[in-house]
Amino acid sequence: MSTLFSRNAILCATAIAIGMVVFATSPNVNAKPIAFAEAVTMMHERDDTMVSTEVYYAPKVWWSLGIADVKMTSENNQHEMDAKYAQFNFLLKRWNMPNAQANIFASAGFGWADSVKQGVTGVMHPGHNVSQTARYSESARRFVLQGDYETRQFYSSFKVDVQQTPLFYDRLDVGQIGFSPVAHDYEDLAVWFIAQVKKYRGMTDKTEGGAFVRLFKKNIWVEIGVTERRKPQMMFMVNY
Amino acid sequence: MKNFNTLLASVTLAAAVATPAFATPKTIQIGLDGLVCAFCAQGVEKKMKSQAATDKVFVSLEKKVAVVALKDGQDIPDATIKAEITDAGYVVKSIARSEESFDALTKKIKASK
């Protein structure tokens, strides 16, 4: 048991250390695209298949506008895509309860995607494969639907993120559930433990679990964790 | 002219004696629904700080309140408070004005169970 604990502790410490090193760099986590009215929100997220940077300005609490850069790599490393979107985010519905809040957001992004796809196309000599790399640029669209329900000690969310070009379709579904051992207040450092399941379809086809720690104080939100395959994932968000 | 000045002084003095001291609020306590995270608190804080009559703002997620310290002799109408909080995405449950100082009131709120 103690050996197991030590091993997990080492894994956790390693993940946090890696996270701190890479720090500023994953669109798989369900951060809200609108924090509050008249706020700029910057998000940077990274995991083993995706890196995204998003900046939004919310004139009102029910909508925001900005840009998103999403870089994706298939698990076999044979397909890479870098998409840039002008993105609109809408708060479709908010429920304000005495001790909880729930939201539904929808986003639509329109832009451009540059892709590189490597594939084996034939055999020139026995044992000598000929590979070809295809590069193409095309228009891209992104649609996101996400929802959350949270109290000061319980958090749950879902997200469906679809990216599409004339030649490419990718969908990522993310579900998260978490808790905070302490009911934090505004000035406190909020510490959350979140479990996550992601289902990838398109560029990568897999379902993968993960867990991370969320640290949240005032206008800064940091998430560091690992997937079940022990790949690091992290997210950084700031509002001002 | 002298008579007029005497009359004006008399009226002013009489009014000062006859009128009870007007209770000028120093703070406004706003009860809120939907406050669960620091971003919520930030949104409320930012909205209330944008008011010209606001000196400073305290927000408690635990007590579900915002306290606004008012500048001397100034106030924020209820309708404005409701509009600003609604615009921030939250629901106002109550508004109470107080002559208590900001520090005293926030201390009391923090200490309350």
Contacts between the chains, C-beta under 8 A, distances in Angstrom:
chain1	res1	chain2	res2	distance
A	32	B	39	7.3
A	35	B	39	4.5
A	35	B	42	7.2
A	35	B	43	7.1
A	36	B	39	5.9
A	36	B	40	7.4
A	36	B	42	5.8
A	36	B	43	2.8
A	36	B	46	6.7
A	36	B	88	6.1
A	36	B	89	6.7
A	37	B	43	6.3
A	37	B	46	7.6
A	37	B	47	7.1
A	37	B	87	6.0
A	37	B	88	5.6
A	37	B	89	6.9
A	38	B	46	6.6
A	39	B	42	7.5
A	39	B	43	7.3
A	39	B	46	7.4
A	60	B	87	7.2
A	61	B	43	7.0
A	61	B	87	6.8
A	61	B	88	6.1
A	61	B	89	3.8
A	62	B	89	7.6
A	91	B	89	7.4
A	94	B	34	7.3
A	94	B	89	5.9
A	95	B	34	7.9
A	96	B	33	4.4
A	96	B	34	2.9
A	96	B	89	7.6
A	96	B	90	5.7
A	96	B	91	4.5
A	97	B	33	6.2
A	97	B	34	6.6
A	98	B	33	5.4
A	98	B	64	7.0
A	98	B	93	7.9
A	99	B	36	7.6
A	99	B	64	7.9
A	100	B	34	7.9
A	100	B	36	6.3
A	101	B	34	4.6
A	101	B	35	7.8
A	101	B	36	4.9
A	101	B	37	7.8
A	101	B	40	7.0
A	150	B	36	5.4
A	150	B	37	6.8
A	151	B	36	5.8
A	152	B	36	5.4
A	152	B	37	7.6
A	152	B	61	6.1
A	152	B	62	7.6
A	183	B	62	6.6
A	184	B	38	8.0
A	184	B	61	7.1
A	185	B	60	6.0
A	185	B	61	5.0
A	185	B	62	4.9
A	186	B	38	5.7
A	186	B	41	4.1
A	186	B	59	5.3
A	186	B	60	6.6
A	186	B	61	5.4
A	190	B	37	7.4
A	190	B	38	6.9
A	216	B	37	7.0
A	216	B	38	6.0
A	217	B	38	6.5
A	218	B	38	5.3
A	218	B	42	6.9
A	219	B	38	7.1
A	219	B	39	7.6
A	219	B	42	6.0
A	239	B	39	6.3
A	239	B	42	6.6
